[in-house]
Amino acid sequence: MIGLAAIIGLMAVFPGNAYGGDRDDAAHCLARTVYFEARGDGVEGMEAVAAVVMNRVASPDFPDAVCAVVEQGGEHPPCQFSYWCDGRSDRPRNAELWQQARRIARRALAGELDDPVAGALFFHASGMKSPFDGRRELVGTVGSHRFYR
């Protein structure tokens, strides 16, 4: 039997529902993207992915809302963020990394994060051939991703 303290602890990690909020809320969309795209890249890698999403929101070439940026292209390839259309569950499994992603998302939305990728609008896994074929400027590598403007 699970005790009340354990239930309250779980509610703090996953308030509202298993995702930690309204699925259409900007903080949730950004946290989910940060978590699934960069949870293995530490805080710096997670912040870099958050910066790309926020850079896109600010760009006239992309939708002007976080969830619209993240979900652009739909749930079938080609899509903008691989986790969104990979057919796997979008339910966070690591509570500590999910909390970190949520903190980063809140800070990004509040304008409290520096842009570690100098205005990058695109990224891809470092181990894959660049889909940009010299059409985009490489601004750097953070964690397991290469970032481009």
DSSP file (Angstrom, degrees, kcal/mol; ACC not computed):
  #  RESIDUE AA STRUCTURE BP1 BP2  ACC     N-H-->O    O-->H-N    N-H-->O    O-->H-N    TCO  KAPPA ALPHA  PHI   PSI    X-CA   Y-CA   Z-CA
    1    1 A M              0   0    0      0, 0.0     2,-0.4     0, 0.0     0, 0.0   0.000 360.0 360.0 360.0 133.8    0.0    0.0    0.0
    2    2 A I        -     0   0    0      1,-0.1     2,-0.1     2,-0.0     0, 0.0  -0.692 360.0-130.4 -88.0 135.7    1.3    3.4   -1.0
    3    3 A G     >  -     0   0    0     -2,-0.4     4,-1.9     1,-0.1     3,-0.2  -0.332  20.4-108.8 -83.8 166.0    1.3    6.1    1.8
    4    4 A L  H  > S+     0   0    0      1,-0.2     4,-2.6     2,-0.2     5,-0.2   0.876 118.0  55.8 -60.4 -40.6    0.0    9.6    1.6
    5    5 A A  H  > S+     0   0    0      1,-0.2     4,-2.2     2,-0.2    -1,-0.2   0.890 107.6  49.5 -61.6 -38.9    3.5   11.1    1.7
    6    6 A A  H  > S+     0   0    0      2,-0.2     4,-2.2     1,-0.2    -1,-0.2   0.897 110.6  49.8 -67.1 -39.9    4.5    9.0   -1.4
    7    7 A I  H  X S+     0   0    0     -4,-1.9     4,-2.3     2,-0.2    -2,-0.2   0.925 111.1  48.7 -64.2 -44.6    1.4   10.1   -3.3
    8    8 A I  H  X S+     0   0    0     -4,-2.6     4,-1.7     1,-0.2    -2,-0.2   0.895 110.2  52.7 -62.6 -39.6    2.1   13.8   -2.5
    9    9 A G  H  X S+     0   0    0     -4,-2.2     4,-1.4    -5,-0.2    -1,-0.2   0.910 110.1  47.3 -61.8 -43.0    5.7   13.3   -3.6
   10   10 A L  H  X S+     0   0    0     -4,-2.2     4,-3.2     1,-0.2    -2,-0.2   0.873 108.4  55.3 -66.3 -36.9    4.5   11.8   -6.9
   11   11 A M  H  < S+     0   0    0     -4,-2.3    -1,-0.2     1,-0.2    -2,-0.2   0.854 105.4  53.1 -65.1 -32.9    2.1   14.7   -7.4
   12   12 A A  H  < S+     0   0    0     -4,-1.7    -1,-0.2     2,-0.2    -2,-0.2   0.868 114.5  41.6 -68.5 -35.4    5.0   17.1   -7.0
   13   13 A V  H  < S+     0   0    0     -4,-1.4    -2,-0.2     1,-0.2    -1,-0.2   0.909 132.9  21.5 -76.9 -43.4    6.9   15.3   -9.7
   14   14 A F  S  < S-     0   0    0     -4,-3.2     6,-0.3    -5,-0.1    -1,-0.2  -0.554  83.3-178.7-124.7  65.8    3.9   14.8  -12.0
   15   15 A P        +     0   0    0      0, 0.0     2,-2.4     0, 0.0     5,-0.3  -0.295  66.9   6.7 -66.6 151.8    1.3   17.4  -11.1
   16   16 A G  S    S-     0   0    0      4,-0.2     2,-0.3     3,-0.1    -5,-0.0  -0.361 135.1 -16.0  79.1 -62.4   -2.0   17.4  -12.9
   17   17 A N  S >  S-     0   0    0     -2,-2.4     3,-1.5    -6,-0.1     5,-0.0  -0.887  91.0 -69.4-157.5-174.8   -1.3   14.3  -14.9
   18   18 A A  T 3  S+     0   0    0      1,-0.3    -2,-0.1    -2,-0.3     0, 0.0   0.714 129.2  52.9 -61.4 -20.1    1.6   12.1  -15.8
   19   19 A Y  T 3  S-     0   0    0      2,-0.2    -1,-0.3    -5,-0.1    -3,-0.1   0.621 113.0-114.2 -91.8 -14.1    3.0   14.8  -18.1
   20   20 A G  S <  S-     0   0    0     -3,-1.5     2,-0.3    -5,-0.3    -4,-0.2   0.783  78.3  -2.5  88.3  27.4    3.0   17.5  -15.5
   21   21 A G  S    S-     0   0    0     -6,-0.1     2,-0.3    -7,-0.1    -2,-0.2  -0.910 104.4 -25.0 152.1-176.0    0.4   19.8  -17.0
   22   22 A D    >   -     0   0    0     -2,-0.3     3,-2.0     1,-0.1     6,-0.3  -0.492  53.2-134.8 -66.0 127.5   -1.9   20.6  -19.8
   23   23 A R  T 3  S+     0   0    0      1,-0.3    -1,-0.1    -2,-0.3     0, 0.0   0.700 104.9  48.2 -61.1 -19.7   -0.7   18.9  -22.9
   24   24 A D  T 3  S+     0   0    0      4,-0.1    -1,-0.3     5,-0.0     2,-0.2   0.360  85.6 113.0-101.7   4.7   -1.3   22.0  -24.9
   25   25 A D  S <> S-     0   0    0     -3,-2.0     4,-2.7     1,-0.1     5,-0.2  -0.567  71.8-128.1 -81.1 140.5    0.4   24.4  -22.5
   26   26 A A  H  > S+     0   0    0      1,-0.2     4,-2.6    -2,-0.2     5,-0.2   0.875 108.2  51.8 -57.0 -42.5    3.6   26.1  -23.7
   27   27 A A  H  > S+     0   0    0      1,-0.2     4,-2.6     2,-0.2    -1,-0.2   0.903 112.2  46.6 -63.2 -40.3    5.6   25.0  -20.7
   28   28 A H  H  > S+     0   0    0     -6,-0.3     4,-2.8     2,-0.2     5,-0.2   0.937 112.5  48.8 -67.0 -46.5    4.6   21.4  -21.1
   29   29 A C  H  X S+     0   0    0     -4,-2.7     4,-1.9     1,-0.2    -2,-0.2   0.914 115.7  44.3 -59.8 -43.7    5.3   21.4  -24.9
   30   30 A L  H  X S+     0   0    0     -4,-2.6     4,-2.7    -5,-0.2     5,-0.2   0.926 113.7  49.2 -68.8 -44.4    8.7   22.9  -24.3
   31   31 A A  H  X S+     0   0    0     -4,-2.6     4,-2.8    -5,-0.2    -2,-0.2   0.914 110.8  50.8 -61.2 -42.5    9.6   20.7  -21.4
   32   32 A R  H  X S+     0   0    0     -4,-2.8     4,-2.6     2,-0.2     5,-0.3   0.905 112.1  47.2 -61.7 -41.8    8.5   17.6  -23.3
   33   33 A T  H  X S+     0   0    0     -4,-1.9     4,-2.4    -5,-0.2     5,-0.3   0.932 113.2  47.8 -66.0 -46.2   10.7   18.6  -26.2
   34   34 A V  H  X S+     0   0    0     -4,-2.7     4,-1.8     2,-0.2    -2,-0.2   0.923 114.8  47.4 -59.3 -45.7   13.7   19.4  -24.0
   35   35 A Y  H  X S+     0   0    0     -4,-2.8     4,-1.6    -5,-0.2    -2,-0.2   0.960 118.2  37.6 -61.9 -54.6   13.3   16.1  -22.2
   36   36 A F  H  < S+     0   0    0     -4,-2.6    -1,-0.2     1,-0.2    -2,-0.2   0.812 121.7  42.6 -75.3 -29.4   12.9   13.8  -25.2
   37   37 A E  H  < S+     0   0    0     -4,-2.4    -1,-0.2    -5,-0.3    -2,-0.2   0.780 134.2   9.5 -86.0 -26.4   15.4   15.5  -27.5
   38   38 A A  H >< S+     0   0    0     -4,-1.8     3,-2.3    -5,-0.3     8,-0.2   0.230  76.1 122.7-143.2  19.1   18.2   16.1  -24.9
   39   39 A R  G >< S+     0   0    0     -4,-1.6     3,-0.5     1,-0.3    -3,-0.1   0.773  84.6  50.6 -60.6 -23.9   17.7   14.4  -21.6
   40   40 A G  G 3  S+     0   0    0      1,-0.2    -1,-0.3    -5,-0.1    -2,-0.1   0.383  97.4  71.5 -91.0   4.2   21.0   12.6  -22.0
   41   41 A D  G <> S-     0   0    0     -3,-2.3     4,-1.4     1,-0.3    -1,-0.2   0.241  97.0-124.6-106.3  12.2   22.9   15.8  -22.8
   42   42 A G  H <>  -     0   0    0     -3,-0.5     4,-2.2     1,-0.2    -1,-0.3  -0.043  49.1 -51.2  70.9-179.8   22.9   17.4  -19.4
   43   43 A V  H  > S+     0   0    0      1,-0.2     4,-2.9     2,-0.2     5,-0.2   0.898 136.4  54.4 -59.8 -44.0   21.7   20.9  -18.5
   44   44 A E  H  > S+     0   0    0      1,-0.2     4,-1.9     2,-0.2    -1,-0.2   0.912 111.1  44.8 -60.1 -43.9   23.7   22.6  -21.3
   45   45 A G  H  X S+     0   0    0     -4,-1.4     4,-1.8     2,-0.2    -1,-0.2   0.883 113.5  50.2 -67.6 -38.2   22.3   20.3  -24.0
   46   46 A M  H  X S+     0   0    0     -4,-2.2     4,-2.1     1,-0.2    -2,-0.2   0.903 110.8  49.2 -66.4 -40.7   18.7   20.7  -22.6
   47   47 A E  H  X S+     0   0    0     -4,-2.9     4,-2.3     1,-0.2    -2,-0.2   0.866 107.3  56.0 -65.8 -35.4   19.1   24.5  -22.6
   48   48 A A  H  X S+     0   0    0     -4,-1.9     4,-1.9    -5,-0.2    -2,-0.2   0.911 108.4  46.7 -63.5 -42.5   20.4   24.4  -26.2
   49   49 A V  H  X S+     0   0    0     -4,-1.8     4,-2.0     2,-0.2    -1,-0.2   0.910 111.2  51.8 -66.0 -41.4   17.3   22.6  -27.4
   50   50 A A  H  X S+     0   0    0     -4,-2.1     4,-2.5     1,-0.2    -2,-0.2   0.903 107.8  53.4 -60.0 -40.0   15.0   25.0  -25.4
   51   51 A A  H  X S+     0   0    0     -4,-2.3     4,-3.0     1,-0.2    -1,-0.2   0.895 105.5  53.2 -63.2 -40.3   16.9   27.9  -27.1
   52   52 A V  H  X S+     0   0    0     -4,-1.9     4,-2.3     2,-0.2    -1,-0.2   0.938 110.4  47.1 -60.6 -46.0   16.2   26.4  -30.6
   53   53 A V  H  X S+     0   0    0     -4,-2.0     4,-2.2     1,-0.2    -2,-0.2   0.941 114.9  45.8 -61.0 -46.5   12.5   26.2  -29.9
   54   54 A M  H  X S+     0   0    0     -4,-2.5     4,-1.8     1,-0.2    -2,-0.2   0.875 110.4  53.9 -66.5 -36.4   12.4   29.7  -28.5
   55   55 A N  H  X S+     0   0    0     -4,-3.0     4,-0.8    65,-0.2    -1,-0.2   0.889 109.3  49.5 -62.7 -38.4   14.5   31.0  -31.4
   56   56 A R  H >< S+     0   0    0     -4,-2.3     3,-0.7     2,-0.2     6,-0.4   0.912 106.9  53.8 -66.5 -42.0   11.9   29.5  -33.8
   57   57 A V  H 3< S+     0   0    0     -4,-2.2    -1,-0.2     1,-0.3    -2,-0.2   0.884 111.7  46.5 -58.6 -37.5    9.0   31.1  -31.9
   58   58 A A  H 3< S+     0   0    0     -4,-1.8    -1,-0.3    -5,-0.2    -2,-0.2   0.638  97.5  90.9 -79.5 -14.9   10.8   34.5  -32.4
   59   59 A S  S X< S-     0   0    0     -4,-0.8     3,-1.3    -3,-0.7    -3,-0.0  -0.608  72.7-140.7 -85.8 139.4   11.5   33.8  -36.1
   60   60 A P  T 3  S+     0   0    0      0, 0.0    -1,-0.1     0, 0.0     4,-0.1   0.618  99.6  68.4 -70.6  -9.4    9.0   34.9  -38.7
   61   61 A D  T 3  S+     0   0    0      2,-0.1    -4,-0.1    -5,-0.1    -5,-0.1   0.478 102.0  45.7 -87.3  -2.5    9.8   31.7  -40.6
   62   62 A F  S <  S-     0   0    0     -3,-1.3     7,-0.1    -6,-0.4     6,-0.0  -0.857 101.3 -75.1-133.0 166.1    8.1   29.5  -37.9
   63   63 A P        -     0   0    0      0, 0.0    -4,-0.2     0, 0.0    -1,-0.1  -0.203  39.5-127.7 -57.4 157.3    4.8   29.5  -35.9
   64   64 A D  S    S+     0   0    0     -6,-0.1     2,-0.4    -4,-0.1    -7,-0.1   0.125  83.3  72.3 -99.4  21.3    4.7   32.1  -33.1
   65   65 A A  S  > S-     0   0    0      1,-0.1     4,-2.3    -9,-0.0     5,-0.2  -0.993  78.8-127.1-136.0 143.8    3.7   29.6  -30.4
   66   66 A V  H  > S+     0   0    0     -2,-0.4     4,-2.6     1,-0.2     5,-0.2   0.928 108.9  45.6 -56.2 -52.9    5.7   27.0  -28.6
   67   67 A C  H  > S+     0   0    0      1,-0.2     4,-2.5     2,-0.2    -1,-0.2   0.884 112.1  52.6 -62.7 -37.1    3.3   24.1  -29.2
   68   68 A A  H  > S+     0   0    0      2,-0.2     4,-0.5     1,-0.2    -1,-0.2   0.881 110.8  48.0 -65.4 -37.3    2.8   25.0  -32.8
   69   69 A V  H >< S+     0   0    0     -4,-2.3     3,-0.9     2,-0.2    -2,-0.2   0.954 114.5  45.4 -64.3 -50.0    6.6   25.0  -33.3
   70   70 A V  H 3< S+     0   0    0     -4,-2.6    11,-0.4     1,-0.2    10,-0.2   0.880 118.6  41.4 -62.4 -40.4    7.0   21.7  -31.7
   71   71 A E  H >< S+     0   0    0     -4,-2.5     3,-2.2    -5,-0.2    -1,-0.2   0.390  81.6 132.1 -93.0   3.3    4.1   20.0  -33.5
   72   72 A Q  T << S+     0   0    0     -3,-0.9     8,-1.5    -4,-0.5     9,-0.3  -0.322  71.9  26.6 -58.2 131.9    4.8   21.6  -36.9
   73   73 A G  T 3  S-     0   0    0      6,-0.2     3,-0.5     7,-0.1    -1,-0.3   0.266 112.6-110.0  97.2 -11.2    4.7   18.9  -39.5
   74   74 A G    <   -     0   0    0     -3,-2.2     6,-0.2     1,-0.2    10,-0.0  -0.219  46.5 -55.8  82.5-173.5    2.3   16.6  -37.6
   75   75 A E  S    S+     0   0    0      4,-0.1    12,-0.2     2,-0.1    -1,-0.2   0.240 114.2  70.9 -93.8  12.7    2.9   13.3  -35.9
   76   76 A H  S    S-     0   0    0     -3,-0.5    10,-0.1     2,-0.2     9,-0.0  -0.982  94.8 -57.7-127.8 142.1    4.2   11.5  -39.0
   77   77 A P  S    S+     0   0    0      0, 0.0     2,-0.1     0, 0.0    -2,-0.1  -0.263 110.4  54.8 -57.4 145.8    7.6   12.1  -40.7
   78   78 A P  S    S+     0   0    0      0, 0.0     2,-0.3     0, 0.0    -2,-0.2   0.467  79.5 144.0 -82.3 140.9    8.8   14.5  -41.8
   79   79 A C        -     0   0    0     -4,-0.1    -6,-0.2    -2,-0.1     3,-0.1  -0.831  56.2-115.7-131.9 172.3    8.3   16.5  -38.6
   80   80 A Q  S    S+     0   0    0     -8,-1.5     2,-0.5    -2,-0.3    -9,-0.1   0.842 101.2  36.6 -82.5 -34.3   10.4   19.1  -36.9
   81   81 A F  S >> S-     0   0    0    -11,-0.4     3,-1.5    -9,-0.3     4,-0.7  -0.980  75.4-142.5-125.7 121.6   11.3   17.2  -33.7
   82   82 A S  G >4 S+     0   0    0     -2,-0.5     3,-0.9     1,-0.3     4,-0.4   0.804  97.1  58.4 -58.4 -36.1   12.0   13.5  -34.0
   83   83 A Y  G >4 S+     0   0    0      1,-0.2     3,-0.8     2,-0.2    -1,-0.3   0.847  98.7  62.5 -63.1 -30.0   10.4   12.5  -30.7
   84   84 A W  G <4 S+     0   0    0     -3,-1.5    -1,-0.2     1,-0.2    -2,-0.2   0.796 117.2  25.2 -66.6 -29.0    7.1   14.0  -31.8
   85   85 A C  G << S+     0   0    0     -3,-0.9    -1,-0.2    -4,-0.7    -2,-0.2   0.118  89.4 101.3-125.2  22.8    6.7   11.6  -34.8
   86   86 A D  S <  S-     0   0    0     -3,-0.8    -1,-0.1    -4,-0.4    -2,-0.1   0.519  86.1-122.5 -87.1  -3.0    8.6    8.5  -33.8
   87   87 A G  S    S+     0   0    0      1,-0.3     2,-0.2    -4,-0.2    -3,-0.1   0.453  72.8 119.3  80.0  -0.9    5.5    6.6  -32.8
   88   88 A R  S    S-     0   0    0     -5,-0.3    -1,-0.3     1,-0.1    -2,-0.1  -0.503  75.5 -78.0 -94.5 166.4    6.8    6.0  -29.2
   89   89 A S        -     0   0    0     -2,-0.2    -1,-0.1     1,-0.1    -3,-0.0  -0.314  28.0-152.7 -60.1 140.8    5.2    7.1  -26.0
   90   90 A D        +     0   0    0     -3,-0.1    -1,-0.1     2,-0.1   -54,-0.1  -0.058  58.0 120.4-103.1  29.4    5.7   10.7  -25.1
   91   91 A R        -     0   0    0      2,-0.0   -72,-0.1     1,-0.0    -2,-0.1  -0.855  67.6-123.0 -97.0 119.1    5.4    9.9  -21.4
   92   92 A P        -     0   0    0      0, 0.0     3,-0.1     0, 0.0    -2,-0.1  -0.328  25.4-174.5 -59.6 138.8    8.5   10.9  -19.4
   93   93 A R        +     0   0    0      1,-0.2     2,-0.7     2,-0.0    -2,-0.0   0.629  66.2  67.6-109.4 -21.1   10.0    7.9  -17.5
   94   94 A N     >  -     0   0    0      1,-0.2     4,-2.4     2,-0.0     5,-0.2  -0.885  62.5-165.7-108.3 106.3   12.8    9.6  -15.5
   95   95 A A  H  > S+     0   0    0     -2,-0.7     4,-2.4     1,-0.2     5,-0.2   0.867  86.4  51.7 -61.0 -40.0   11.3   11.9  -12.9
   96   96 A E  H  > S+     0   0    0      2,-0.2     4,-2.0     1,-0.2    -1,-0.2   0.937 113.7  42.7 -64.9 -46.3   14.5   13.7  -12.1
   97   97 A L  H  > S+     0   0    0      2,-0.2     4,-2.6     1,-0.2    -1,-0.2   0.848 112.4  54.8 -69.4 -32.9   15.3   14.6  -15.7
   98   98 A W  H  X S+     0   0    0     -4,-2.4     4,-2.4     2,-0.2    -2,-0.2   0.920 108.1  48.9 -64.3 -42.8   11.6   15.5  -16.3
   99   99 A Q  H  X S+     0   0    0     -4,-2.4     4,-2.3     2,-0.2    -2,-0.2   0.906 111.1  50.5 -62.2 -40.9   11.8   18.0  -13.4
  100  100 A Q  H  X S+     0   0    0     -4,-2.0     4,-2.5     2,-0.2    -2,-0.2   0.928 110.2  49.6 -62.0 -45.0   15.0   19.4  -14.9
  101  101 A A  H  X S+     0   0    0     -4,-2.6     4,-2.5     1,-0.2    -2,-0.2   0.894 110.6  50.5 -61.2 -40.3   13.3   19.8  -18.3
  102  102 A R  H  X S+     0   0    0     -4,-2.4     4,-2.4     2,-0.2    -1,-0.2   0.896 109.8  49.8 -65.7 -40.4   10.4   21.5  -16.7
  103  103 A R  H  X S+     0   0    0     -4,-2.3     4,-2.3     2,-0.2    -2,-0.2   0.929 112.3  47.8 -63.3 -44.2   12.7   23.9  -14.8
  104  104 A I  H  X S+     0   0    0     -4,-2.5     4,-2.7     1,-0.2    -2,-0.2   0.910 111.2  51.1 -63.3 -42.7   14.5   24.7  -18.0
  105  105 A A  H  X S+     0   0    0     -4,-2.5     4,-2.6     2,-0.2     5,-0.2   0.928 110.2  48.7 -61.3 -45.5   11.3   25.3  -19.9
  106  106 A R  H  X S+     0   0    0     -4,-2.4     4,-1.5     1,-0.2    -1,-0.2   0.917 113.2  47.5 -61.1 -42.9   10.0   27.7  -17.3
  107  107 A R  H  <>S+     0   0    0     -4,-2.3     5,-3.0     2,-0.2     6,-0.5   0.905 112.0  50.0 -65.4 -41.5   13.2   29.6  -17.3
  108  108 A A  H ><5S+     0   0    0     -4,-2.7     3,-1.4     1,-0.2    -2,-0.2   0.929 111.0  48.6 -62.8 -45.0   13.2   29.8  -21.1
  109  109 A L  H 3<5S+     0   0    0     -4,-2.6    -1,-0.2     1,-0.3    -2,-0.2   0.789 109.9  52.7 -66.6 -27.5    9.6   31.0  -21.3
  110  110 A A  T 3<5S-     0   0    0     -4,-1.5    -1,-0.3    -5,-0.2    -2,-0.2   0.452 116.5-114.9 -85.6  -1.0   10.4   33.6  -18.6
  111  111 A G  T < 5S+     0   0    0     -3,-1.4    -3,-0.2    -4,-0.3    -2,-0.1   0.741  80.8 125.1  74.9  23.2   13.4   34.9  -20.7
  112  112 A E      < +     0   0    0     -5,-3.0     2,-0.4    -6,-0.2    -4,-0.2   0.388  46.3  86.9 -97.7   2.5   15.9   33.8  -18.1
  113  113 A L  S    S-     0   0    0     -6,-0.5     2,-0.1    -5,-0.2    -9,-0.0  -0.858  70.9-134.1-104.7 137.0   18.1   31.6  -20.3
  114  114 A D        -     0   0    0     -2,-0.4   -63,-0.1     1,-0.1    -2,-0.1  -0.497  32.9-107.9 -73.9 157.8   21.0   32.8  -22.3
  115  115 A D    >   -     0   0    0     -2,-0.1     3,-1.2     1,-0.1   -67,-0.1  -0.779  34.5-176.5 -91.2  99.9   21.1   31.4  -25.9
  116  116 A P  T 3  S+     0   0    0      0, 0.0    -1,-0.1     0, 0.0   -68,-0.1   0.534  80.2  54.0 -75.0  -3.8   24.0   28.9  -25.8
  117  117 A V  T >  S-     0   0    0    -69,-0.1     3,-1.5     3,-0.1    22,-0.1   0.086 105.4-121.3-121.3  22.8   23.5   28.2  -29.6
  118  118 A A  T <  S-     0   0    0     -3,-1.2    22,-0.0     1,-0.3    -3,-0.0   0.814  78.6 -38.8  46.6  49.5   23.7   31.8  -30.9
  119  119 A G  T 3  S+     0   0    0      1,-0.2    -1,-0.3     2,-0.0    29,-0.0   0.610  87.0 171.5  83.1  12.2   20.4   32.0  -32.6
  120  120 A A    <   -     0   0    0     -3,-1.5    29,-0.3     1,-0.1   -65,-0.2  -0.231  18.8-176.6 -57.5 143.1   20.3   28.4  -34.0
  121  121 A L        +     0   0    0     27,-2.4     2,-0.3     1,-0.1    28,-0.2   0.430  65.3  41.5-115.7  -7.3   17.0   27.3  -35.5
  122  122 A F  E     +A  148   0A   0     26,-1.9    26,-2.5     2,-0.0     2,-0.3  -0.956  55.3 172.3-141.5 154.6   18.0   23.7  -36.3
  123  123 A F  E     -A  147   0A   0     -2,-0.3     2,-0.3    24,-0.2    24,-0.2  -0.979   4.2-176.0-154.8 161.9   19.8   20.8  -34.8
  124  124 A H  E     -A  146   0A   0     22,-1.6    22,-2.8    -2,-0.3     6,-0.1  -0.971  44.1 -75.5-152.2 163.1   20.5   17.1  -35.5
  125  125 A A  E >   -A  145   0A   0     -2,-0.3     3,-1.7    20,-0.2    20,-0.3  -0.365  40.6-128.7 -61.3 136.5   22.3   14.3  -33.8
  126  126 A S  T 3  S+     0   0    0     18,-3.1    -1,-0.1     1,-0.3    19,-0.1   0.809 103.6  60.8 -57.9 -32.7   26.0   14.6  -34.2
  127  127 A G  T 3  S+     0   0    0     17,-0.4    -1,-0.3     2,-0.1     2,-0.3   0.534  92.8  79.5 -77.1  -6.1   26.4   11.0  -35.5
  128  128 A M  S <  S-     0   0    0     -3,-1.7     2,-0.1     1,-0.1    -4,-0.1  -0.687  90.9 -96.9-103.4 157.1   24.2   11.6  -38.5
  129  129 A K        -     0   0    0     -2,-0.3    -4,-0.1     1,-0.1    -1,-0.1  -0.465  52.4 -99.4 -65.9 137.9   25.1   13.2  -41.9
  130  130 A S    >   -     0   0    0      1,-0.2     3,-0.6    -2,-0.1    -1,-0.1  -0.384  23.0-154.4 -62.5 130.3   23.9   16.8  -41.9
  131  131 A P  T 3  S+     0   0    0      0, 0.0    -1,-0.2     0, 0.0    -2,-0.1   0.482  87.8  70.7 -79.2  -1.2   20.6   17.3  -43.7
  132  132 A F  T >  S-     0   0    0      4,-0.1     3,-3.2     2,-0.0     4,-0.1   0.609  79.7-156.0 -96.6 -12.7   21.6   20.9  -44.5
  133  133 A D  T <  S-     0   0    0     -3,-0.6    -4,-0.0     1,-0.3     0, 0.0   0.822  74.8 -47.9  41.9  48.6   24.4   20.2  -47.0
  134  134 A G  T 3  S+     0   0    0      2,-0.1    -1,-0.3     1,-0.1    -2,-0.0   0.474 115.5 112.6  76.8   1.1   26.1   23.5  -46.4
  135  135 A R  S <  S+     0   0    0     -3,-3.2     2,-0.3     2,-0.0    -2,-0.1   0.634  74.2  50.0 -79.8 -13.8   22.9   25.5  -46.6
  136  136 A R  S    S-     0   0    0     -4,-0.1     2,-0.5    12,-0.0    -2,-0.1  -0.928  87.7-114.5-126.0 149.7   23.0   26.4  -42.9
  137  137 A E        -     0   0    0     -2,-0.3    12,-2.3     1,-0.0     2,-0.5  -0.719  27.3-132.0 -84.2 124.3   25.8   27.8  -40.8
  138  138 A L  E     +B  148   0A   0     -2,-0.5    10,-0.3    10,-0.2     3,-0.1  -0.644  25.3 179.6 -73.6 123.6   27.1   25.4  -38.1
  139  139 A V  E     -     0   0A   0      8,-3.0     2,-0.3    -2,-0.5     9,-0.2   0.583  53.3 -67.5-103.0 -12.8   27.2   27.4  -34.8
  140  140 A G  E     -B  147   0A   0      7,-1.2     7,-3.3   -23,-0.1     2,-0.4  -0.856  41.7 -86.3 152.5 175.7   28.5   24.5  -32.7
  141  141 A T  E     -B  146   0A   0     -2,-0.3     2,-0.4     5,-0.2     5,-0.2  -0.968  31.1-179.8-118.5 131.9   28.0   21.2  -31.0
  142  142 A V  E >   -B  145   0A   0      3,-2.3     3,-1.9    -2,-0.4     2,-0.1  -0.992  63.3 -39.2-132.1 124.1   26.4   20.8  -27.6
  143  143 A G  T 3  S-     0   0    0     -2,-0.4  -102,-0.1     1,-0.2  -105,-0.0  -0.403 125.2 -21.7  60.0-129.7   26.0   17.4  -26.1
  144  144 A S  T 3  S+     0   0    0     -2,-0.1   -18,-3.1    -3,-0.1   -17,-0.4   0.142 122.2  84.3 -99.6  20.0   25.1   14.9  -28.8
  145  145 A H  E <   -AB 125 142A   0     -3,-1.9    -3,-2.3   -20,-0.3     2,-0.4  -0.925  63.0-143.6-127.4 149.2   23.7   17.5  -31.2
  146  146 A R  E     -AB 124 141A   0    -22,-2.8   -22,-1.6    -2,-0.3     2,-0.4  -0.920  23.4-147.9-107.0 135.9   25.0   19.9  -33.8
  147  147 A F  E     -AB 123 140A   0     -7,-3.3    -8,-3.0    -2,-0.4    -7,-1.2  -0.853  15.6-175.8-114.6 140.9   23.3   23.3  -34.1
  148  148 A Y  E      AB 122 138A   0    -26,-2.5   -27,-2.4    -2,-0.4   -26,-1.9  -0.919 360.0 360.0-134.5 153.5   22.7   25.5  -37.1
  149  149 A R              0   0    0    -12,-2.3   -11,-0.1    -2,-0.3    -1,-0.1   0.304 360.0 360.0-111.7 360.0   21.3   28.9  -38.2
